[in-house]
Amino acid sequence: MVAAAVLATLYIGAAGALGAASAAWAEEPPQAADAAHLYDIPPGSLEEALIRFGRVSGRLVAADQALTAGARSPGLRGRYSVEAGLAALLAGSGLEATRMPDGGWRLRRAYRRSVQVGNLPEVQVIADALPSEQVYRTPAGVAVVTREQIDRLPPRNAADLLHETTGVFTASSRGDPGLSINIRGMQDFGRVNVMIDGARQNYQASGHGSNGQVYLDPALVGGVEIAKGPVSTVGGAGMIAGLVNFRTLDVGDILDDGQDMGGRINLTTGNNAYHFVSSAAAAARLGDEADLLVALSRKNVGEFRVGTKGDQYHDGEGSGQVSRTTSQDHWSGLVKMGWRPSAEHRFKLSYLGMDAKFSEAPAGETAYGERTQDYKVVTGTLRGDYSWRPASTWFAVDAGLYYTSTKRNQERAFSAGGPGAFRIRYQTETVGGSVVNESLLTLGPFEASWKNGAEFWHDWTSPGFNTAANGSNEAEWYVGPTPEGKRTVASGFSEMTLDYQGWLQMIGGLRYDWYELSGNGQMFIGSVSNPPGVRPPTTNIYTGFEVDRHAASFAPKLTLAVKPVPSVQLYGSYGEGLRPPAITESLMYGMHPNNMFPFYPSPNLKEERSRTWEVGANFVFDNLVARRDRLRAKVAWFSTRVDNYIMSMPIMTPLSTNGCQGLFCPSAYVNLQQPAEFSGVELQLEYDAGFVFGGLTATSVRSDLKDMLYNPFPLGSWVGYPETGMGVGSQDTVSGFLIGGPPRLKVAVTAGVRLLEGALEIGGRLRMEQPSKLGFMSQYKHTRAVDVWGTYRASRALTMRLAVENLFDRQYIEVSSGAGGFSWAPGRTVMASLTYNF
């Protein structure tokens, strides 16, 4: 964490993972720059001292690691101006800070004037905003979730982490700890790149709901970094909607500045089946050369009661009922090791693992259905990182390799009127990596940052199936819809940011994406009846097929940002993206369970191509009403047009002579012939005066799939392409009815006060959503819930929290996925937490 915070390149934290532009030079009036602040910084690492110096004054300080690595500071105690404080912190380090005419600072090696030396490299000390404020200084659709926000209201599911994030929605079942994310109306099959510490999580399993889940424990999350829309640097390959990076806990999250060893224990319990959530983490800094973190978490939550107030579904039938298939029990572990053999080189190795058990029922049965399916998920992410920071502004290299594996075992022992008991295994494995170099240049009047690099990832899936001895199941019912296959994506990119005196910023990026997809299966071509008494009553006939497809494309991105006044930044951007078909979309085959209807592959699917426009503004105001208060705001309009948008639709098979209407038609993934359009407006506002604070986030999204025209013969025809009314979808058809999308309006309002010199914080949050008008979701009413929390920091070592989710016990349904997927939300839940730092 410390290493990331001190990069002058600003390829750090959210800005690096999001591929966003470099922050502008510090813009503070002379009186603010010379104002004195009271500091109490102990002796220790210079890097940590600079960071703590910035925190006291409300700003972080980033510096080139090659100059600060291993350096020590005598500390700072007393009241100092910025200039005097920096001078005191740098005493004895051999470094000095000089102020630039535009208000920024440069950090360079100090030397005697009488000594003849060559030209030494100078590195700018960039006064950057606090991590949560980087959102308001970046000319792009970015967002962050901090650990402080996570701790206020303990999450029951990982999806709870994103309640207040603009433009981001979740499509997850309350019975499944897996998280599926929608950004600006798009989700599933990699449209959103979801990562853990930069490692892609590409697991997917077909079903009645979202197609793509990531499994992680919120207790081990240090923060969330989000970029909406196309990204022209690391993380942007093969996606069109945006990326979400879950940053796990790091040494800096556990240890205070100057602390070499310590840990944290957190215990949470509550009513409404919030049984027990606990975590323990320990960290150590072994001199300036190494660091270590180990963390362990356990969560056990049961079958909660839904709310009693309101009338959301079945005329109140679900009021106060127990949602019988929402129990979860899992363990998670995290290990991180860092090693710095010299000032220029740093290595890092990390592993995150999770072992989860839970139960779930099909959509519609969750609230009152019997327990029908048991799951066990084992997932792990192994990642190695290397960074090189020579004493040169031409090189700042970051490289990483990772391996992820997610295996989900499903056992169904009960199936009323169904095919009997069975076991299924779905597994997705991914290897990937990236390398990027950033150069800091001066090009005439411009300060330039130039990033060049490449990334790749390779997926392979391996489903498995076993049935009971007396079952009538067929393997193709389960392995076919989530088939075996391989997919590789590789990308090279270049992005340059030009900054002119802090008020004008131009960003140009270009990436080249290439993909290859391969696999094979058995395509259904017909069935014959079996003799009486033989099970199953029919025999399905298949023929083999094979897919081997590749394609490539360039994707540009351009951004222009201006500051007409120092506190206001206006920006506009245009970006393109490419998403290759997923393994399932191209290779799906077999039958829906119980032989309800067949699935067909689509070997000729075209890749989705997106074009996104975004216009926005950032507002940063200080000292408006009270001394040292701050107001931050971000507003953006976006519009994304996707060609070749892929959907599952009813089709004509190669042998079809008549069209089919309704639910039980042959199905395959097809490209829509008209562009799909997603547009909307986002607003985020924060005010903080120390003793009082508040915020507002609002998102309005409009999804337009036009007439859903498509080719009803994706596999051609062996009988002469007979006339058919198929090839168009709408909400008047079953397929159109089952499509999904995020709520068309999402609003969150927070407010709170800090008392007892900040030791006590009391706050509340109002959440409101209006369901989409698309498909089945149009039948549901709007939802709203009020949450409250209180935090008391008794000492540095001890923090106590009390939170109430859904204070007024509202009954509501969370709906944001397709194929009829929805989930009941918990009723009123009271949670108490205790955190001990040592």
Protein Blocks (a to p, Z undefined) as FASTA:
>chain_A
ZZmmmcfklpgcjlmmnopacdddddddfklmmpccdddddeddfklmmmmmmmmnopac
dddfklmgopacebjedjddfklmmmmmmgonlpacdddfkopacddddddfkbccdddd
dddddddddfklmmmmcccddddddfklmmmmccfbfklmmmmpghiacdddfkbmbdcd
deehiaejhlaccdeehiacfbdcddeddeddddddfklpgbdcddedjdfbehiaopak
bccddddddfklmpcghiabdcdddddddeehiabacdddddddehjkbccddddddddd
ddddddfedjfbgghmlgopacfblcccdddddddddddfbfkbccdddddddddddddd
dehjlmmpccfbdcddddddddddddddddbfkbccdddddddddddddddfbdghiabj
cddddddddddddddddddddehjbccddddddddddddddddddddfkbcbdfklmmmm
mccdddddddddddddddeehlaccddddddddddddddddddfbdcdddehiacfbdcd
ddddddddddddddddddddddfbfkbccddddddddddddfklmmggcjdehhlbccdd
dfkbccddddddddddddddehklbghiacdddddddddddehiacddddddfkbcbdce
djkbccdddddfbdcddddddddddddehjaccddddddddddehjopacfblnopaehp
aadfehiacfkbmklmmpccddfbdcdddddddeehhlaccddddddddddfehjllmpc
cdddddddddddfbfkbccddddehklopacdddfbeehiacddddddddddddddZZ
